[in-house]
Amino acid sequence: MILSPVSRHPQILLDKIGEFSAKWKIEFNANNSDIDGGENTAPPSKRQRLNRFYLNNSNNSSVGPSRQKMTSNLNESKNGIKIYEQSEMNGKLNGSLNQPKNFSNGNDSCHYANGQKDILRLIGQHLRSLGLNKTTECLIYESGCMLEHPTATNFCNLIMNGSWKEAETALEGLKSIIGDSNDITKMKFLILEQKYLECLEDCQIMEALKCLRDELAPLKFNTERLHELSSFLMCSDQFNLKSLSKWAGKNELSRRNLMDKLQSFLPPNIMLPPHRLETLLNQAIEYQCIQCPYHNYKEKFQINNWSFLRDHVCSKDDFPSVCLNVYNEHCDEVWYCKFSNNGKLLATGSKDGSLIIWDVDPNTYKLSLNKTYDDHTSGVSVAVWSPDDRFILVCGTEECSELWIWDVENKNLKKRINNNNDDSLISAAWMPDGQSFVCGGTKGHFYYCDIDGNIKETWEGVRVRCLQTLPDGQVLCADTLKRIRTYNFKEITDSNLIQEDFQIVSFSLNKTGTLLLVSAAAQGVHLWDVKDRMLIRRFQGSVQNTYMNYATFGGADEIYIASGSEDNKVYIWNIKKEQPITVLEGHTRNVTCVTWNPEIPGMVVSASDDGTIRVWGPKNKHNLNSTSNSLESALSNGRSTYDQSSDCISNIRTDR
């Protein structure tokens, strides 16, 4: 072997190695300078190198560590502007994508508090739901906060791809996280149920049968549902299957619904609940609506029709605050008023013995005469609509022993009831079936009757002041002993519900039968919880001493309370506030009764001893009616608005 001159002289060899090493170092530094903007920086930390690799991987790039390739991936345009260019336009934002953050302890997200991390995860989840996947990946990269546990993410992907066997295997890997074996069984059942239904839709009957027999049945869970699933084998086609099973079919929607159910078993730190940010924002909307004193809308506001740029406050002009119309058809004191359950009709009763049924215009809030029923010899103190609004039951004063049932649909008298001339029947209430009712009075008469007035049961010795019925058929009765008791006419049982300190004048129930509104002499209006039998609130302001007075629930979701008062005013409260939010003035004598339209949250009617009924509504309805009245006045004078305008034009031309 012949050695080169360099090999024969070790010193010359060492000198050559030194020259090569120096030259390589200069070239290495030059290359790093080109990449990092010409700055002579130290080699990147291990964390930075890992982040660069992760980002390349997330953009479907090759694993090769080429910094230039990573940058080109980040420069993909979005909406015509490259991500890197956007960063430059914003003044080179902190932690730009081509300069990952580096912290001393090696954890990119360590500088964020737990609450901030949660917010970042919520934002990331929402961005991903909008399809902004690249933006989501950039958020994850820059913040260092992962949205979900990798195992949970893999599990979700398997479900969405319909890889049922692999999904079961992944579920086994989540056992330590979920913990409860019963929850694991429930999740398996849901997965196999989806698999079974998809096999049926694909007409893979044997596969479906195998899944039912060998996989679902051994779980020994929800036997009733298992029997229901087996019945689907008889479905003639996929449309019949979807109809019977109430299932969306083999598609992304049904699998997403399945994933939403499965997600409820996973801790939120592993996988966020579905649409979590939207849920929180909807809760914020609901809270602001509750806090708004004049929010009186039946429609539920959602993210899509809501602005988060400022706090929500409704104007008082949108609330019943002005008198729209006054009606004087009664000849004496008006004692009672009540809207029908569908809000289309209004009944008013008077001391003059007349019951008037009015038609309600939902657009203008105007009333028009439908029918007048007379012959109530002692006046009309109470008028109660049947559940279907076909009949109305009328009571008189304490001296009256009669009841009248009017057929509003056919506009005639269905039945006039007089069981005993000594009876005193001042209050009545329909049973939920609409085919029977209860009635009673202060002389100790308390009857349960069918719709033809035949007495089915009698409760002796109960001095009745006011009656209402619960949805389950139990009867609530206020008596002269300052209490309200429950009566069950089927089982013939009774019990105390609440006890007041002063005489109960009247009371009413909300639609669900959970809240009780009591008008007590010298006390005003009290709110009670029926289930817990607790006094919730005493409402301030109204005057209640001598006369009858009927308060009512009303508004959207019955969150408002309205009551008449002996100071000639109508008081309205929010159900959560003791002080009134508005006071309506206009009547000249005691306001005996107030009713709120159940279908039109902005419409309130009051009845008074001054002989009038007043319709109250929002200010914009008042302006509309004023314009309409002006037009009607012009037309009644034989001249249209157009004619008057023509005269004005003629006068102008004459002046010229």
Buried (B, 14 or more C-beta within 10 A) or exposed (E): EEEEEEEEEEEEBEEEEEEEEEEEEEEEEEEBEEBBEEEEEEEBBEBBEBBBBBBBEBBEBEEEEBBEEBEEBBEEEEEEEBBBEBBEEEEEEEBBBBBBBBEEEEEBBEEBEEEEBBBBBBBBBBBBEEEBEBBBBBBBBBBBBBBBBEBBBBBBBBBBEEEBEBBBEBBEEBEEBBEEEEBBBBBBBBBBBBBBBBBBBEEBEEBBBBBBEEBBBEEEBBEEEBEEBBEBEEBEEBEEBBEEBEBBBBEEEBBBBBBEBBBEBBEEBBBBEBBBBBEEBBEBBEEBBEEBBBBBBEEEBEEEEBEEEEEBEBEBBBBBBBBBBEBEBBEEBBBBBBBBBEBBBBBBBBBBBBBBBBEBEEEBBBBEEBBEBEEBEBBBBBBBBBBEBBBBBBBBBEEBBBBBBBBBEEEEEBBEBEBEEEBBBBBBBBBBEBEBBBBBBBBBBBBBBEBEBEEEBBBEEBBBBBBBBBEEEBBBBBBEBBBBBBBBBEEEEBEEBBEBEBBBBBBBBBEEBBBBBBBBBEBBBBBBEBEEEEBEBEBEBBBBEEBBBBBBBBBBBBBBBBBBBBBBBBBBBBBEEEEBBBBBEBBEBBBBBBBBBBBBBBBBBBBBBBBBBBBBBBBEBBEBBEEEEEEEEBEEEEEEEEEEEEEEEEEEEEEE
